[in-house]
Amino acid sequence: MRKIFLIFLIMFLCAAAAALWFFARSGGMPASGLNASGDKQSAVEAIDDGMLRICFIPKNLGNPYFEALSSGFYDAIAELGEENFSYVYSGPETAEADSQIPYVEEAVQNGADAIFIAANSNDALNDAFDAARKAGVRVYIINQDIPGSEAHRDAAIMPVNFDAVGAAQMKLLAEQMGYEGRFAILSATADAPDQNTWIELIKAELENNPAYEKMELLEIVYGDDQPEKSAAEMEALLSKYPDLEGVIAPTAVGLPSACKVIQARGLAGKIRIIGLGLPSEMAEFVRDGTCGGFQLWNPPYEGYLGVYMVWAEKKQGFSPAPGARFPAGKLGEYTILPNGQILTLTDPMQYDKSNIEKYAVLF
């Protein structure tokens, strides 16, 4: 009897294993890639089922900015048909320069058609990108570019014309400070390509624009796109500089974290703070006057645009070469610029009491 039981048990386990194998091969598992939780997950091996496999690797998980950006992928996938896609949102817990490499490698191993990545470094990922492209995977930088390493990606989806962001941030702070006073910058990581670009543009404005001759940049600190560290850095700035009058926080994590510190200390109106943030995260600080205004673009548009670009490439013969044009649903037609970039918007949008309620419910 025991022998018969063991035989049936072995047969059952073999059948179960075969069923799981068939389920994975038949495309049953990619649907789990359509999840907004940010949990790390693996897709199955590439199979010839006509589905487009897209992977979005954010700088780090738990970042509301990239969750908003990811929602744009879902919007476009819903329009084009969820049955046509496998979408995986997966990335590291922290935003170190090389922390995304395993996720690029995993996406390649799992048969991705396209990787969209908000890179944590300008050059640390180059070898991983080269290997991915050699394997036939398109590599698209999203929400920024990788200056000096453009040859290692296929194109870059920019949220806005970055050349305009530094000047726009400086102007907004100057207006709120009356064009005089001392301020600091609370950035993301020291290696963040986008923030570093804006900081250099802010420095250039200070040096070359006579309108800011009475303004002084005291220090640049880094919150590593972590709420607790960003808040700690803001506290340190207040302690170190009793005459601090303004702060620029060009990061969607750093800005609300710094606002919480200013709010808790009762310094609203005394410390002018601006930056880049999500309306949903910033609404309370705009309402109570902690933040007189901030800027951003429309993060969901970036993911939305990315899906339509891959669709045009795989289904309509589009090739992401400079000068090429492709349709992007409700956003209209876009052109690949000579530098391989696509501008989602031309100028940053400003959010304040006049429009915060409208956008806070959107992202």
C-alpha positions as CSV (number, residue, x, y, z in Angstrom):
1,M,0.0,0.0,0.0
2,R,2.8,2.4,0.9
3,K,4.5,1.6,-2.4
4,I,1.3,2.4,-4.4
5,F,0.9,5.7,-2.4
6,L,4.5,6.7,-3.3
7,I,3.9,6.0,-7.0
8,F,0.7,8.1,-7.0
9,L,2.6,10.9,-5.2
10,I,5.4,10.9,-7.7
11,M,2.9,11.0,-10.6
12,F,1.0,13.9,-9.0
13,L,4.2,16.0,-8.5
14,C,5.3,15.3,-12.1
15,A,1.9,16.4,-13.4
16,A,2.0,19.6,-11.3
17,A,5.5,20.5,-12.5
18,A,4.4,19.9,-16.1
19,A,1.3,22.1,-15.6
20,L,3.4,24.9,-14.1
21,W,5.9,24.7,-17.0
22,F,3.0,24.9,-19.5
23,F,1.4,27.8,-17.7
24,A,4.7,29.8,-17.9
25,R,5.3,28.9,-21.5
26,S,1.8,29.8,-22.6
27,G,2.1,33.4,-21.4
28,G,0.1,33.0,-18.1
29,M,2.8,34.6,-16.0
30,P,3.5,37.9,-17.9
31,A,0.1,39.3,-16.7
32,S,1.6,39.4,-13.2
33,G,4.0,42.0,-14.6
34,L,1.1,44.5,-14.8
35,N,1.4,45.5,-11.2
36,A,2.0,48.9,-9.7
37,S,3.3,47.7,-6.3
38,G,6.9,48.0,-7.3
39,D,7.7,44.5,-6.0
40,K,10.6,42.8,-7.8
41,Q,9.4,40.1,-10.1
42,S,10.7,38.0,-13.0
43,A,9.0,37.6,-16.4
44,V,9.2,34.3,-18.3
45,E,11.5,33.6,-21.2
46,A,10.8,35.3,-24.4
47,I,8.3,33.4,-26.5
48,D,6.9,34.1,-30.0
49,D,3.4,35.1,-28.9
50,G,3.3,38.6,-30.4
51,M,3.3,40.3,-27.0
52,L,5.5,43.3,-26.4
53,R,7.6,42.9,-23.2
54,I,8.4,46.2,-21.6
55,C,10.5,46.7,-18.4
56,F,10.7,50.0,-16.5
57,I,13.5,50.3,-14.0
58,P,13.2,53.4,-11.8
59,K,16.0,54.9,-9.8
60,N,14.6,53.2,-6.7
61,L,11.4,51.6,-5.5
62,G,9.0,53.5,-3.2
63,N,9.5,56.7,-5.0
64,P,6.1,58.4,-5.7
65,Y,7.5,60.2,-8.7
66,F,8.4,57.0,-10.6
67,E,5.1,55.4,-9.5
68,A,3.4,58.4,-11.2
69,L,5.5,57.9,-14.3
70,S,4.7,54.2,-14.3
71,S,1.0,55.0,-14.4
72,G,1.6,56.4,-17.9
73,F,2.7,53.0,-19.1
74,Y,-0.6,51.6,-17.8
75,D,-2.6,54.3,-19.5
76,A,-1.1,53.6,-22.9
77,I,-1.2,49.8,-22.5
78,A,-4.9,50.1,-21.7
79,E,-5.5,52.0,-24.9
80,L,-3.6,49.6,-27.1
81,G,-4.8,46.4,-25.4
82,E,-3.5,44.8,-22.3
83,E,-3.4,41.4,-24.1
84,N,-0.7,42.8,-26.3
85,F,1.8,43.6,-23.5
86,S,3.8,42.2,-20.6
87,Y,4.9,45.1,-18.4
88,V,7.3,44.8,-15.4
89,Y,8.0,47.6,-13.0
90,S,11.1,46.5,-11.1
91,G,14.1,48.2,-9.5
92,P,16.5,48.5,-6.6
93,E,15.6,49.7,-3.1
94,T,18.2,52.4,-3.1
95,A,19.6,54.6,-5.8
96,E,23.3,53.8,-5.9
97,A,25.2,54.2,-9.2
98,D,25.4,50.5,-9.9
99,S,22.3,49.2,-8.1
100,Q,20.3,48.9,-11.4
101,I,22.7,46.6,-13.2
102,P,21.1,43.3,-12.0
103,Y,17.7,44.6,-13.1
104,V,19.0,45.4,-16.6
105,E,20.5,41.9,-16.8
106,E,17.3,40.3,-15.6
107,A,15.2,42.1,-18.1
108,V,17.5,40.8,-20.9
109,Q,17.4,37.2,-19.6
110,N,13.6,37.4,-19.5
111,G,13.2,38.4,-23.1
112,A,12.4,42.1,-22.8
113,D,11.8,44.0,-26.1
114,A,12.5,47.3,-24.5
115,I,14.0,48.6,-21.3
116,F,13.1,52.0,-20.0
117,I,15.4,53.2,-17.2
118,A,15.9,56.3,-15.1
119,A,19.6,55.8,-14.7
120,N,21.4,56.4,-11.4
121,S,24.7,57.2,-13.2
122,N,25.9,58.6,-16.4
123,D,28.3,55.8,-17.1
124,A,28.1,52.9,-14.5
125,L,25.5,51.1,-16.6
126,N,27.3,51.3,-20.0
127,D,28.5,47.7,-20.1
128,A,25.1,46.4,-19.1
129,F,23.4,48.6,-21.8
130,D,25.8,47.4,-24.4
131,A,25.1,43.8,-23.5
132,A,21.4,44.4,-23.6
133,R,21.5,46.0,-27.1
134,K,23.8,43.3,-28.4
135,A,21.0,40.8,-27.3
136,G,18.5,42.8,-29.4
137,V,16.9,44.7,-26.5
138,R,16.1,48.4,-27.0
139,V,17.5,50.6,-24.2
140,Y,15.7,53.9,-23.6
141,I,16.7,56.3,-20.9
142,I,13.6,57.9,-19.5
143,N,13.1,61.1,-17.4
144,Q,16.7,62.2,-18.2
145,D,19.6,61.3,-20.4
146,I,23.1,60.0,-19.7
147,P,25.5,62.8,-20.8
148,G,28.7,61.6,-22.3
149,S,27.3,58.0,-22.7
150,E,24.6,58.6,-25.3
151,A,26.2,56.0,-27.6
152,H,25.2,53.3,-25.1
153,R,21.4,53.9,-25.5
154,D,18.9,54.0,-28.3
155,A,17.1,57.1,-27.4
156,A,16.1,59.2,-24.3
157,I,12.6,60.4,-23.4
158,M,13.0,63.7,-21.6
159,P,10.2,65.1,-19.4
160,V,10.9,68.6,-20.6
161,N,13.7,70.7,-22.2
162,F,16.3,70.3,-19.4
163,D,18.1,73.4,-20.6
164,A,15.1,75.4,-19.4
165,V,14.8,73.8,-15.9
166,G,17.8,75.3,-14.1
167,A,16.9,78.9,-15.2
168,A,13.2,78.3,-14.3
169,Q,14.0,77.0,-10.8
170,M,16.4,79.9,-10.2
171,K,13.8,82.5,-11.4
172,L,11.0,81.0,-9.2
173,L,13.1,81.1,-6.1
174,A,14.4,84.6,-6.8
175,E,10.9,85.9,-7.3
176,Q,9.8,84.5,-3.9
177,M,13.0,85.8,-2.1
178,G,12.8,89.3,-3.7
179,Y,16.0,88.7,-5.7
180,E,18.2,88.8,-2.6
181,G,19.4,86.5,0.1
182,R,21.2,83.2,0.9
183,F,19.9,79.8,-0.2
184,A,20.9,76.2,-0.4
185,I,20.2,73.3,-2.7
186,L,18.8,69.9,-1.4
187,S,19.4,67.5,-4.2
188,A,18.9,63.7,-4.8
189,T,22.1,61.7,-5.1
190,A,25.6,63.1,-5.8
191,D,25.6,61.0,-9.0
192,A,22.1,61.9,-10.3
193,P,22.6,63.1,-13.9
194,D,19.4,65.1,-14.1
195,Q,19.8,67.0,-10.8
196,N,23.5,67.6,-11.5
197,T,22.6,69.1,-14.9
198,W,20.1,71.5,-13.3
199,I,22.5,72.5,-10.5
200,E,25.2,73.4,-13.0
201,L,22.6,75.6,-14.9
202,I,21.6,77.2,-11.6
203,K,25.2,78.0,-10.9
204,A,25.6,79.5,-14.4
205,E,22.6,81.7,-13.8
206,L,24.1,83.0,-10.6
207,E,27.4,83.7,-12.3
208,N,26.1,85.3,-15.5
209,N,22.7,86.9,-14.8
210,P,23.0,90.3,-13.0
211,A,19.5,89.9,-11.7
212,Y,20.9,87.5,-9.1
213,E,23.9,89.4,-8.0
214,K,22.4,89.8,-4.5
215,M,21.8,86.1,-4.1
216,E,24.3,83.6,-2.7
217,L,24.4,79.8,-2.9
218,L,25.6,78.5,0.5
219,E,25.8,74.8,0.0
220,I,24.6,71.7,-1.9
221,V,23.5,68.7,0.1
222,Y,22.2,65.3,-0.9
223,G,19.2,63.4,0.5
224,D,19.8,60.4,-1.7
225,D,16.1,60.5,-2.7
226,Q,15.2,59.1,0.7
227,P,12.6,60.9,2.8
228,E,14.4,60.5,6.2
229,K,17.8,61.5,4.9
230,S,16.3,64.5,3.0
231,A,14.6,65.7,6.1
232,A,17.8,65.3,8.1
233,E,19.7,67.3,5.6
234,M,17.1,70.0,5.8
235,E,17.4,70.1,9.5
236,A,21.2,70.3,9.3
237,L,20.9,73.3,6.9
238,L,18.7,75.2,9.3
239,S,21.1,74.5,12.1
240,K,24.2,75.4,10.2
241,Y,22.8,78.6,8.5
242,P,20.7,80.7,10.8
243,D,20.4,83.3,8.0
244,L,19.2,80.8,5.4
245,E,16.3,82.3,3.5
246,G,15.6,79.9,0.6
247,V,16.0,76.3,-0.6
248,I,15.8,74.7,-4.0
249,A,14.9,71.0,-3.9
250,P,14.9,69.7,-7.5
251,T,13.7,66.2,-6.4
252,A,10.2,64.9,-5.9
253,V,11.3,63.1,-2.7
254,G,13.4,65.9,-1.3
255,L,10.9,68.7,-1.8
256,P,8.0,67.4,0.4
257,S,10.5,66.1,3.0
258,A,12.0,69.5,3.3
259,C,8.6,71.1,3.4
260,K,7.6,68.9,6.3
261,V,10.6,70.2,8.3
262,I,9.8,73.9,7.5
263,Q,6.1,73.3,8.4
264,A,6.9,71.6,11.7
265,R,9.3,74.4,12.7
266,G,6.8,77.1,11.9
267,L,9.0,78.7,9.3
268,A,6.5,79.0,6.5
269,G,7.0,82.3,4.8
270,K,10.4,82.8,6.4
271,I,12.2,80.0,4.5
272,R,11.2,80.2,0.8
273,I,11.3,76.7,-0.7
274,I,10.7,75.7,-4.3
275,G,11.7,72.7,-6.4
276,L,10.3,69.9,-8.4
277,G,7.5,67.8,-6.9
278,L,4.3,66.0,-7.5
279,P,1.1,68.0,-7.0
280,S,-0.5,65.2,-5.0
281,E,2.5,65.2,-2.6
282,M,2.7,69.0,-2.4
283,A,-0.9,70.1,-2.1
284,E,-1.0,70.5,1.7
285,F,2.2,72.6,1.7
286,V,0.8,74.9,-1.0
287,R,-2.5,75.2,0.8
288,D,-1.0,76.3,4.1
289,G,1.7,78.6,2.5
290,T,4.7,76.4,3.3
291,C,5.5,76.4,-0.4
292,G,4.5,79.3,-2.5
293,G,4.9,77.4,-5.7
294,F,6.9,74.6,-7.4
295,Q,7.5,73.2,-10.8
296,L,7.4,69.9,-12.7
297,W,6.1,68.5,-16.0
298,N,3.7,65.6,-16.4
299,P,5.4,62.3,-15.4
300,P,2.6,60.0,-16.7
301,Y,3.1,61.4,-20.2
302,E,6.6,60.0,-20.3
303,G,5.6,56.4,-19.8
304,Y,2.6,56.9,-22.1
305,L,4.9,58.2,-24.8
306,G,7.4,55.3,-24.3
307,V,4.7,52.6,-24.9
308,Y,3.6,54.3,-28.1
309,M,7.1,54.5,-29.3
310,V,7.7,50.8,-28.8
311,W,4.4,50.0,-30.4
312,A,5.3,52.1,-33.5
313,E,8.6,50.4,-33.7
314,K,7.4,46.8,-33.4
315,K,4.1,47.1,-35.2
316,Q,4.5,50.0,-37.6
317,G,8.1,49.8,-38.8
318,F,9.3,52.9,-36.9
319,S,13.0,53.2,-36.2
320,P,14.2,55.5,-33.4
321,A,16.7,57.5,-35.6
322,P,17.2,61.3,-35.5
323,G,14.5,63.0,-37.5
324,A,12.0,60.1,-37.4
325,R,8.5,60.8,-36.3
326,F,5.9,58.6,-34.6
327,P,2.3,59.0,-33.3
328,A,1.8,58.9,-29.6
329,G,-2.0,58.6,-29.1
330,K,-3.6,61.6,-27.4
331,L,-0.2,63.4,-27.1
332,G,0.1,63.8,-30.9
333,E,3.2,63.2,-33.0
334,Y,6.8,63.3,-31.8
335,T,10.2,63.7,-33.4
336,I,13.5,62.1,-32.5
337,L,15.9,65.1,-32.1
338,P,19.4,65.0,-33.6
339,N,20.9,64.1,-30.1
340,G,18.5,61.1,-29.8
341,Q,16.2,62.8,-27.4
342,I,12.4,63.1,-27.4
343,L,11.0,66.1,-25.5
344,T,7.7,65.2,-23.8
345,L,7.1,69.0,-23.0
346,T,9.2,72.1,-23.9
347,D,8.9,74.0,-20.6
348,P,8.3,73.0,-17.0
349,M,4.8,73.6,-15.6
350,Q,4.3,75.7,-12.5
351,Y,2.0,74.6,-9.7
352,D,0.6,77.0,-7.0
353,K,-2.7,77.8,-5.3
354,S,-4.2,78.7,-8.7
355,N,-4.0,75.2,-10.0
356,I,-2.9,72.7,-7.3
357,E,-6.3,71.2,-6.7
358,K,-6.8,70.4,-10.4
359,Y,-3.5,68.5,-10.7
360,A,-3.3,67.0,-7.2
361,V,-6.0,64.5,-8.1
362,L,-4.1,63.4,-11.3
363,F,-0.6,62.6,-10.1
